[in-house]
Structures are given as structure tokens and as C-alpha cells.
Amino acid sequence: MDIDLSILRMLEREKEISFEVRAEAIEQALLTAYQRSAEAQPDARVVLDRKSGHVTVFAAELDDEGNKIAEYDDTPEGFGRIAATTAKQVMLQRLR
């Protein structure tokens, strides 16, 4: 999934909210949407590449004792309508 960073930069100038705050809000919103999906992994994190706009969901691979041994790309093909609504609500809450 890719996000158009030029829009975030434009909003930064118009609304005077820093790019980093918006990027973190997007990461948190997408993580919340991911966690509510049926195939979500428990120890996941979302990373937004600040240069390319590419979003990746990394899930933790755990050993038998529950220790994190590696991470793998678990980015879903699409979040769907409900997940998109969840992400939108989380972003709006964070930015207020």
C-alpha cells in the first residue's frame, strides 16, 4: 500500500500540523485497522516510509517460548471498507 506524501505535505502547510505527527497518526490508524482484521497477528507494527510513502505491516515471528525471533511482511492486500472507516476515525481522533 502506498500513500501520496505530497498530500500530507500540502496538509502540513494548510493545517499547520507537522508531517511527522500526521505520519505517526497514519501508522497508528492502520495498525488499529489491521488489528481488527480476522487474520491479524498479535505483535505487529506498521511502518510508513517517509520518503516513498510505502506502508508495510510487520508481524513478529515467535519461538515456542514466546520470544520474538524475526519479523515478516504481513501487509494485507486491502483493508476493506470497515478497516478504512476505522483508520479514518483513529486519525481524526489523533489529530484533534
Secondary structure, DSSP 8 states (H G I E B T S, - for coil): -B--HHHHHHHHHHH---HHHHHHHHHHHHHHHHHTSTT--SSEEEEE-TTT-BEEEEEEEE-TTS-EEEEEE---S--HHHHHHHHHHHHHHHH-
